[in-house]
């Protein structure tokens, strides 16, 4: 596990781009850009006048959007690290921002109970989606351009952007929905809530597939790994849980943070990042037991037998090719 330090207040939102760069937004009103390979901060974006709740890269990773308690969205050119535009229109905090698959549209969810759609080429508001009765806390597009929104009204809504209409409402949480995320295929949606649970939904049938229970306080953030088989959840109970989405079992718990965790995200290589109230970002490599066993076998220079290898696997969290403990095995 590795730690990125530099923020002076809670790290609320994190996001990777396709090149592996990490962006982090904080209550210290700034965004930091990190080169994960060198564990260094390569830039600081300043301009918001209040806490930053959400950051999101466009598909090619060259543009970053940020939503803030100052009621605005800013668009940043990553190559120059300059603010290109400030989008105004919401009348309350912007809690979530997300680009559609082609990057020409940005959606924003707000404490004013609405979702706004912004045309990126013209930097203008294309329209407003209304239907939630409380704060829109999380929004996300799937690969087909379907928009989902989670709200403090305890529901999730699915939107057809072409017609600007709600296709359906998913109900089941008994408290505010904090975060939602699609798997890579876009057919499964995961949601987490202040009701301490995570739910998975089949989008084709608009039905609940299962409920994951194990956290003891509000669940703040969820993220799928690249192949969509593993789900990470960050909670106010100061833990991150790793879930096998097919069996709905918890297969690992990370406890490196000692305070509530606000955001989790995977990069393309399956590394997990987590942002927390401790003002830091933790980076954890997530390996499967099959990977570790293969690594041990390849290191077998002393005639280790399978029962010895299995015993080692039970005692180590994970090892890299030099035998160093670096992450978590699931």
N, C-alpha and C positions, 0 to 999 in steps of 0.2 A: 504494500500500500504506500502511495506517495501523496504528498500534501502540497497544494499550491496556496501560498499566503500572499496577501497584499491588500485585500479589502479591509476596511475599518468598521464594517457593520455586516449584518446578516447577508449571506449570499442566497438570493431568492430564486434566481432562474439561471440555468446553464443550457448551452446548446453547442453541438459540434457541427462543423461544415464538412463537406466531402473530402477536403484535404487534411482533415484531422485537427484543424484549429479549433480551440475551445473559446467560447464567449461566456462571460459571467456578468450578470446584473445584480446589483446590491442595493440595500437601503442606504448606502453611503452616496447614492445618486450617480455613481459612475459605472461604466462597463469596462471590463478588462478583457484583453485578447491574449490567449496563451498558446505557446508552442509546446505541445505536450511531449514531443520527442526530446526537447532540451529542458523541459520543466521551467521555462522562463516566460515572464510577461513581455509581450512584444508591442503592446500599445494600450493606451487608456483613452476611452472616449468620454468626453465630458460635455454637458449641455443641458441635460434634464435638471429641473429645479426641485424635484422630489424623488422619492424612492422609485427604483426600477423593478417592475414586477415580472417582466417577460422579455426574453430575447429570442430571435429566430433568424436563421440564415435563409436566403433564397436558394433555389436548387443548385446553382453553380457555386455557391459559397462566397460570392464577391460582394454581396449586399447584405447588410444586417438591419433588422427592424427591432425596435425596442419600445415597450409600452410602460408608462409611468403613472404614478399618483399625481403628476402634474396635468393629467387629462390628455396628454398628447402622445403621439407616436413619432419617433424619429427614424429616419433612414440614413444609414452610414455606408460610405464607400470604403471597403476594407483596404483597398490598395493605397488610398491616401489618408485613411483614418479621419476623414472629414464628414460632417453632417451634410447630406445632400438636400434634405427637406424635412420640415416638421409638419405633420398632418394633424389638423385640428378639426374638431367636430363633436367629439364626445363631451358630455357635461359632467362626467365623473371619472374616477381612476380607470386607466386601461390596464386590465389584469392579464390579458393574453393576446398574442399576435401570432399569425401563421400565414405562410405563403402557400398558394395553390401549386400543383405539380409543374406548371410551366413558368412559374415565377412572375406572371403578369398581373396577378391579383393578390392583394394582402387582405386578410380578415383580422378584425380586432374586436375583442370582447371587453365589456366595460361594466363598471358599477352603475351605469345609467340603465342597465337591463337590456341593452341592445348590442347587436353585432353590426359593425360597419364594414363595407367592402370597398377597397381602394384600388383604383386603376393605377398600376405602377408606372407605365409609360407616360401618363399625363399627370400623375400625382394628384388625382381628384377622387372624390367620393362617388362611387358608382351607385350606392344604395344602402339602405338600412334594413336589417332583418329584426322584426319585433315578434315576440311571443313568450319569452321568459318573463317571469314576474319578480325576479330578483337578479342580483349581480350575475353577469356571465363571467365565470371564473377561468374557463379553459376552452380553447377552440383548436381544431385540428382538421386538416384535409386528408383524405385517403388518396391512393394513387389514381383513382378514377375521377377525382375532383369533387367528391361528396364531402360536404362540410358537416362536422359534428360540433356541438356546443354543450358544455356542462355548466350547470348553474347552481347558485345557492338556493334555488327553488326546489332542489333535490332531484331534478330531472335532467335528462340529456335529450337534445333535439337534433334531428338530422335534416339537412337543408339541401334542396336542389337549387344550385346557384343560377342555372340557366333560366329558371322560372321565378326565382326569388321566393320560393314557397317552402314550408315545412313539410317534409315527407312523413314524419312520424316522431313520436315521443317515447323515450324509454324510461320507465318508472320502476323503482325498486329500492333505491337508496332511501334511508329514513332521515338523512341529514344532508347538509350542503355537499355538492359534488365539487371536489377540489381540482382534479386533473383527469384528462382523458387522453387516450393514445390508440392509434390503429396499429395492427401488425403490418408487416411488409406487403402482404397481399391485399390489405384493406378490407378483408371480410370479417375480421374480428376486432371489436373495440373493447378496450379495458378502461374501467373507470374506478376512481377511488374517492373516498368520502370521509367526512367528519364522523360518520357512523362506525368508523374503525374497519370497514370492509373494503375489499376490491371485488368488482364484478366484471365478468366477461360476457359480451353480447355477440350474437350472430346477426350481422347486419342484413343478410339476405332475407332472414325471416323476422327480424326485429324482435328476437326473443332472448331471454336470459339463458346463458349456457352454464353459469356456475358462479358461486360466491366463495371468495378466498378469505378465510378468517385466521387471525393470529396476532395482529397488531393490538396493542392495548390502549392506544390513543388514536387521534385523528390521523388519517393517511393523507399526505400532502401531494405526492407525486408518483406517477407510474411511467415506466419506459420498457419497451420491448427490446431485446437484443436483436442483432441483424437478421438472424434466421426466424425470428418470431416465435421461438419455442420456449424462451425464458423471459419472464417478466420480473422487473425490479420494482420495489415499492419503498418509498421513504416516508417516515412517520414522525409524529410528535413524540413517540416513545423512544426516540433517539436511535432507532435501528433501521437498517435496510433489509428487507426480506427478498429472497429470490425464489420464484415460483415456477415449477414445471407446468406450463399452461395446459398440456394434454391431460395430466393426471390431477391437476389442481392441488398439488402438494407443495408445501414449503420445503425447498431443498438446501437452503442455506440462510444464515442470518449474519449480517455484518454489524459490528458494534464499535467501530473506530471513532465515530462521532459520539459525544457525550451529551449532546443537546439536540433539539428538534431538527429534522432534515426537511428542507423545503423543496429540493429539486434533485432529480436523478436523470441521467442520460447516458446512452451507450454510443461509442464511436463505431466506425465501420469494422474495426478489428475486434469488437466485443469487449473493449475496456469500459468499465463503468465509472462515471464521474458523479459525485454527489456534493451538493451545496447545502450549507448548514448555518445555524445560528452562531456557530463558533467562528464565523467570518472566513472560513477556509473551504477549499474544494479538495476532496479526497479522490484519488484515482486508484482503482482496484482492478487487477487483471482477473477475469473470470474464466476458469478452465473446467472442462468436463473431466470426470474420473477416467474416461477412456483416454483422454489426452495425457493425463498424468501417468497412467499405467504404461502407455507407450513410451513416454519420456524415461520412465524408470527402467524399462526393458532395454532401451537404447543405451542407457548408462551402465547396464549390467556388465561389470568387468570381473565380478567376484562370484559368478555362478548363483546369483540370487534366484530363489525359487518363488513361485507364485504366492505362497502363503506369507513369505517374508515381504514381498512387494505389497500385498494387501494390508499387512500390518503397518508398513510405512505410510501408506495412503491414509489410513485411519488416524495417524498421529500428526501428519502434516496438513496444514491448510492447503498449501500448494507449493510446488517447487518449479523453478525455471530450469534451463539446461545446465546451470552451474550448481544446482542444488540449493539455491537461495529461496527462502519463503517470500513470496511476492503477492499473493492474492487469495482467491477463494476457489475451492473446488465444489462443483455441484453435480 
